[in-house]
Amino acid sequence: MRDITRRFQGSLGIKRLAAPLILFAAAASCAINPVTGERQFVLISESQEIQMGRDADPQIAASLGLYEDEGLQRYVQELGNRMALASERPNLPWTFRIVDDATVNAFAVPGGFIYVTRGILAHFSSEAELAGVLGHEIGHVTARHSVSQMSRTQLAQLGLGVGTILAPDLAPYADLASTGLGLLFLSYGRDAERQADDLGLGYMTRQGYDPREMAATFGMLAAASGAQDGERIPGFLSTHPDPLSRRDEILRRISAGEASGTRVERESYLRRIEGMMFGANPREGFFRESSFLHPDLAFQLDFPDGWQTVNQKIAVRGLSAESDAAIVLTIAEAASARAGRDAFAAEQGITTSNLRDETLNGLRSSRASFAANTESGVLVGEAAFYEHRGLVFLILGYAPDARWQARAGVVRAALDSFRPVTDASVLGVQPDRLALVRTDRAMTLEEFHQRFPSRVPLATVATINHLGSGQTIPAGALVKRVVAGTP
């Protein structure tokens, strides 16, 4: 929580980057790539690579959250370990985690830390598909793609602030266009993606998995890229070449006898994900038009109309349409509203005025106007601290000095709107879940959807089951649907 106030201080400026870059440049060496056996110019040693992953892992867990299913977490770790230990870098501290995110995604950070979202697990229909994606990400790590890319761009000490290092005042709302999973991504080139595909195919078939399941994954991802409910194609597959071209390349290799395997594990996998949360978890907050409502914490905050908003694990953020003002809601580490405000006022680089204690919407509140000096100029705004349900909530609204007067009215109105929620329809909302149906007869996808309705459109049902319009589902098949959760 404190990071939000610290970002105002401009502590990630250009001057502080210079010395580390010089040190990394001085340590540059030509290493042997573990996969190709060829010399590779890198600025990062293996021990540094591992440390980067260890440093990033708790930040990713805090920012995105880990899916609360110990059995499923253990399953993914064990499957990933079996594949990674047979790779070219078995001695890395391989760590595989499921992050609690609804998007269709997977990614790796240096040092052997690999993440899959519950969203992508919900879209798989077999263990072999999961093995293919884990293999692809293992391939990025074993081939040191991220390390090589960082060396080329001389950003060896990248952290979660990537993209905002040169503009610290933008950091609090830099993630508005994403779920946060892309924060550690470096865009891999065509050759790197193809190499990761090849490596992943090899890793999965060494374990006996059917390579056609990896091809099926690419087909599903092509469909998911246009799906509804906020799903998006994963970063490791959204780059060129397109998923269908990659699917066709795998099928070509299978036809040429270059890849084979028979293990699928379809029904056992589907049973593992039965009951899994599907889509966003409304218990952690959701938007109703411009209003943010949080059932578990029983509060509401109204953002200005037309603002871009995002709900993250550690903060709720809003950005004006013109990108010249921001509002950030988080939980403060303070014993009271006044204590939170006073600690904020004591932060270096921040000047406060008009300190006041109020009761708003039945809640005890402490407020302050502030100006913050950053390397990109002065930010002006309001800080509001509210006591609610034993917690202290901090809401910051701010803009560059030249734009504050134009934005002050709507920002202050938003800060004043924080209030308790008592509406039973909000407090009782539950996430949707995956359910399985075993068909008792052959039927088309459309007939299945009519007989066993889902809370998502037909197109989404088709995507998560890898089915096409009009396709016949055989009798006795296990088919996924999405149903309402229960309290």
N, C-alpha and C positions, 0 to 999 in steps of 0.2 A: 504493500500500500504506500509505503514511504517513497517508493521509486517515482511515483507520480509527481510529488513535490520536488524531488531532487532533479528531475528532468528540466525544471525551470532554470536550474543553475548553469546550464550549458556545459556540463561536465564532460560531454563527449565531443569536444571541439577538435579542430584540425591540429592544434599544437600538441595535444596529448597523444595523437596518433603518430606523430613523426618519429619519436624515439623508438617505439616498438617496431615500426616498420624497418628502421635502420638495422635494428638487432636481428630481425628475421632475414633481411637481405644479406647481412653478414654471415648468417648461418646457412645460407642456401647451399645445397649440394645436389649431386646427381645420384639418385637412389635407383635401385633395381625394382621395377614394377613387379609385384608378386604374381600377377596373372600372365603378363606377356614375357617376362624375363628380360625386357629391354630397359635401358637406362632412361630415367625420367627426372626432369628438373623439378624439384619441389623445395619449398621453403619450410616445410613442417616435418618433423621427425615423427616416427610412429608413437613415441611416448607423448609428444605434444598432441597428436591426433587423438589418442585415447583420452587425454585430459580434457580436450575440447568437448568430447562426447559426454564425459562425466560431469562437466560443468553445465552443459546444456540440458541434460536429462531431468534434473529437478525443476528447472525452469519450464520445460515443456509439460511436465506432470502438473505443475501449479497452474500454468496458463490454460491448458486444455482439459486437464482432469483425466484420471485413469478410470476405465470402465469397472464398476464394482461387481465383478464376478470372478472370484479367485480361481474357480475351476477352469473357466475359459482363458484367463490370463496364463495359468500354468500350462494349459494345452498349447497355446501359441508359443510360449517359451520353449517347451520341449520339442515341438515340431521345428522351430527355427534352429535350435541347438543341433538337432540331428543333421540338418542341412549344412549349417555353418562349420561344424566340426569336420566335415568332409570337403571343405573348400580349401583354397590356397592359404588362408590365414586363420587356422583353427585356434590359435592362441590369443586372439583378441577377446576382450571381456564381452562376449556377445550377449546382448540384452534385447528382448523382444517384448513390446508392450502394446496393449489395446488402449487407445485414447478414447475418451468419451465424447466423440464428435460424430454428428450425423452425416457429414459429407462423405462422399465416396473417395477415399484417399489412403495413401500410404507414403512413407518417406523414411529416409535414413539420415543420420548425422554421423560425422566422422567417428572412428573408433569402434564401430560395431553396435551402435544403438539404432534399432529399427522399430518403427511405429506403424501400426495399422489402425484405422478407425473402426468403430463399431458399424459405421455406415457401410464400409466396404465389405465387412464380414457378412452383413445382412444381404448383400447382393451376390455373394458366392453361393454356389450350389454343390460344392464338393470340397473335400480336403485337398484334392489335387490342384484346384484353382488357387487356394490359399498358398499352397507350396510354390506355385509358379510366381506369385507376387512376392512372397518372401525371398525366393531365389533371385528375382530381379533386383531387389534392394540389397541383398547380400552381395550381388555382383557389383553394384556401385561402390560398396565399401571395399571389397577385395581388390578391385581395380583402382582404388584411390581416386575416384573421379572428383569428389568434392575437394579433396586435398589439392589435386592438380589444378582445378579451376581457381581455388583461392590463391594458389601460388602465382598463377598467371595474372590475377588481378591485384596481387599484393595486398590482400585483406585478410591476413592470416589470423587475426584476432577477432574475427566476426563473432558477434553474440546476438542476442535477441533484438538488438537495436539496429540490425542491418537495414540500410535504406534511409535511416534518419541520422546517421552519424554526423553528417554535415549540416543538419538542421534540427537541433535538439528540441526546439519549440514545437516541432510537428510530431514528436514522438508519441504523445498521449493519444493521438488519433490516427497514427500511421497505419493501423491494421484494419481500417474500416472496410476495405474492399475484400477482405479475406477472413477466414476463420482463425487465422493465426498459424495454421499448419505450414503455410508457405514461408514463414519467417526465416527458417534456416535453409531454404532452398537456394541452390545456385543452379541456373539453367544449364543443363547438360546439352551438349551438341548432338547432332545426328549420330556420329560414330559412337559416342559414349552410350547413348540409349540402345543402339543396336548391340553393342558389346554386352550391356547389362541383360538384354533379352537373351543373347546367346549363352551367357553364363547362367542365368536363371533357368533356362531350359536344361542345361547340363546338370545343374544341382538337383533339379526335381526328378529328372529321369534316373540319376544315380540312386535315388531312393525308390525307384520303380514306378513312379507316377506317370500316368498317361499324358503325353505331351499335348494331346488334343484338348485337354482341359485348359491349358494355357491359351490355346487358340480361342477357345470358347470365352475365356475371360476378356480378351480383346474385343470380341464381338459384343459382350455385355457392356463393356466400358464405352464403346461407340454409341450404344443406345442410351446409356446413363448420361452421356454428355449433353443430351437434350431432354433429360427427364425433368420432372416437376419436383416440387417440395424442397427446392434449394439444393438438390443433389448436383454435384459437379464431378467432372472427370478428374482422376487423380493427377497430381503434378508429374508423377513419373511416366504418365501416359499421355498427357495433354500436349507435350512437345512433339515436334516432328520426328520421324514420320508418323502419319496418323494411325490410330489403332487398327483399322481394317487392313492397312498395308502390312502391319506387323503380324496380324493374324494370318494373312495369306503367306507371309514368309515362313512362319512356323509350319503351316500346312504343307508348304513346298518341301521343307526339310524332312517332314514325316514321310511324304511320298517318296523322297529320295533315299529313305532308309537311314537318315542321319540322326534320328531321334525316335526312341520307342519306349514303351512302358504300358502297363495294364492297370496299375493301381489307381482307383478313383475315390473310394470311400464317400459315396454320396449320402446315403441315408444316415450313417453315423454322424456325418458333419451336420446335416440338417437337424438332427436331434439335439446336437450341442447348442445350436443357436435358437432353438425353439424358445419362445418367451422373451427373446432379446428386444430391448427398446428399439423402436424404429422412428426415425425423424427426430426433430428437436425435442428436448425434454422440457415441457412447460413448467415443471416444478421448479426449475432454475430460472424462471422468468421468461416472459414472452411479450411481444409487441402486439397491441391492438390499435391499428392505425399509428398515431404518433405517441401513444401512451405505452409506457413500460409497466407491466404488472408482475409481481413476484409472489406466487402462492405460498412458498415455504416461509418467506420473511414478511408476508402480508403487507406490502406497501405498493404504492403507485407513484410514478414520476411522469409528467407530461413534457415531452420534448417539443420544440417548435415545429410547426407544420412544415413539411418539405425538407426536413433535415435527413441526412443519411445516418442510420443508426446501426449499432451492432451490440449484441449481448455476448460477453466473454466471461470466462470463469472468474476473473479477478476484477472486472470492471464492466460497466455499461457505458458506451461512448456515443456521442452524437457530433456530427460535423455539418456545418451550414452548407447549403447548396453551392455557395461561392467559395467554400473552403477558407473562410476568413474568421471563423469562430468555432469554438468547441465547448462541449459539456461532458464532464466525466463524473460518473457515480461509482464510488467504491466504499469499502468499509475501512474506517480509520482505526489505528491501534491507539485507542485513548480510553480513559475511564469515564469521560463525560464529554459533552459537546464543547463546553468551555475549555477543557483541557486540550481537546483536539485543536481548537482554534488557536489557543495560545502557543502550542507546539508548532503549528503551521506558521504563525507570525514570527516565530524565532528562527525560522529557516534562513540560512545565509542567502543573500541575493534577493530576498522578498521584503518589500515595504508594505505595511498594512495601515489602514485608516478606517474610521467609522466602525470600530468594534462595538458590537451590541449583542445583548441577550434578549431573546424573544420567545413567545409561545405561538407557534404557527400550526394550524390544523390539529390542535390538541397535543402537539409535540414540543418538547423543550429544544430550543435551537440557539446556536451561537453563530454570528455572522461577522464577516470582515470584507472590506474592499481591499484589493491588493494590486501591486505592480511588481513584476518580476523581470529582472535583467537577464537576458540571454544573449548569446553571441550573435543572434540574428535580429536583435532589437528588444524593445520593451513589450511585455505582455501585460495587459490590464484586465482585471476581472473581479469576480465575487467568489468567496468561499463560504459555503453553508454547511454547518455540522448539525445533525439531528440525532436525538436519542430515541431509539425505537426497539422494542423487544430485547432489551439488554445489550444492544449494540449501538455503536456510534457510526452514522453514515456521513460520508464526506461527498459533497457535490461541488465541483469546480466548474465555473463558467468563465471563459476568457476569450480575448481576441487581441491582435496586435493593437498597439496604442492608437494608431490612426483609424482603426475600424471599431473601437470599443463603443463610442457614442452611438453609432448606427446599430449596434447589436445589443446594447445594454438592456433595452426594454424586454426583448423576447428572452434573453438569457435569465434575467431576474425573475420573470414570470415562471420560467421552468424551475428555477431553484425554489420558488415559493410553493410549487405544486406538490412537493413531496408530502405524502399523507398515508395513513393506514388504509387497508382494504378490508372490508367485511363481507363483500359479495360472496355468497356460498358457491356460485358458479365459477368464480375465480379460484377461491381457496381449495376447491375440491377437484380441480382439473388434474388429469392423469395422462402420462405419455402413452402413445400407441405401442403395440407389441406385435412381434411376429407370431403367427400361429400356423400350424401345419394341418393339412387335410389330406387324407388318403382317399383318392377317388374310388367310388364303387362301380364306376362304368366309364367308358371312353366318352369324352366330351370336348368341345372346343374351349379355347380360352375364354371366349365371350360367355359361353354357357356356365363355365366355372365361376366367373365373376358375378353372374346373375344369381346363381344358386348359393354361392358363398361370398357375399359382398365384403369389400374391404373399405377401409377409411382413406384409401388413396385411389387415384384414378386407375383405370384399366391399363393405361400405358405403363404405370409404375409396377403394377402386378406382373405385366409381361416382362419388364426388365429384370425384376428380382428373381423371376423364374426362368429367364433365358428363353422366353417363348415369343413367337410372332403372332400377329393378328390372324385369326382363323385357324391356327395350328391346333391339331387334335392332341389332347392329353390322354395317354393310355389309362386303362383301368388299373387300379392298384398303385398309382404314382403318388408320391408325397409332393404336395404343392404348397407354397407359401402364400399366406394372405396376411393382411394387416388389420388388427382388431383394436378396439378401445381397451386401454388398460383398466385395471380395477384398483381401488384404494387399498 
